[in-house]
Amino acid sequence: MNSQWQPDELAQRRRRARRTALVVGVIAVAVYVGFILSGVLAQ
């Protein structure tokens, strides 16, 4: 691996990391809301 990142390469890696974090966060929120709704609707 290269220890010296080029600025454009570093920016691209940050964009990918941010998008991955957002996708994981949206999935986590969807699962959380799903469990809440399943508990509310099961009554």
C-alpha positions as CSV (number, residue, x, y, z in Angstrom):
1,M,0.0,0.0,0.0
2,N,1.1,3.5,-0.6
3,S,1.6,5.6,2.6
4,Q,1.3,8.9,0.7
5,W,-2.2,9.3,-0.7
6,Q,-2.9,11.7,-3.5
7,P,-5.5,14.4,-2.6
8,D,-8.0,13.2,-5.2
9,E,-7.6,9.6,-4.2
10,L,-8.0,10.5,-0.5
11,A,-11.2,12.5,-1.3
12,Q,-12.6,9.6,-3.3
13,R,-11.9,7.2,-0.4
14,R,-13.6,9.6,2.0
15,R,-16.7,9.8,-0.3
16,R,-16.9,6.1,-0.4
17,A,-16.5,5.7,3.3
18,R,-19.2,8.4,3.9
19,R,-21.6,6.7,1.5
20,T,-21.0,3.3,3.1
21,A,-21.6,4.7,6.6
22,L,-24.8,6.3,5.4
23,V,-26.0,3.1,3.8
24,V,-25.3,1.1,7.0
25,G,-27.0,3.8,9.1
26,V,-30.1,3.7,6.9
27,I,-30.3,-0.1,7.2
28,A,-29.8,0.1,11.0
29,V,-32.6,2.7,11.3
30,A,-34.9,0.6,9.0
31,V,-34.3,-2.5,11.2
32,Y,-34.9,-0.5,14.4
33,V,-38.2,1.0,13.0
34,G,-39.2,-2.4,11.8
35,F,-38.9,-3.9,15.2
36,I,-40.8,-1.0,16.8
37,L,-43.6,-1.3,14.2
38,S,-43.8,-5.1,14.6
39,G,-44.2,-4.7,18.3
40,V,-46.8,-2.1,18.0
41,L,-48.8,-3.9,15.2
42,A,-48.6,-7.3,17.0
43,Q,-50.8,-6.1,19.8
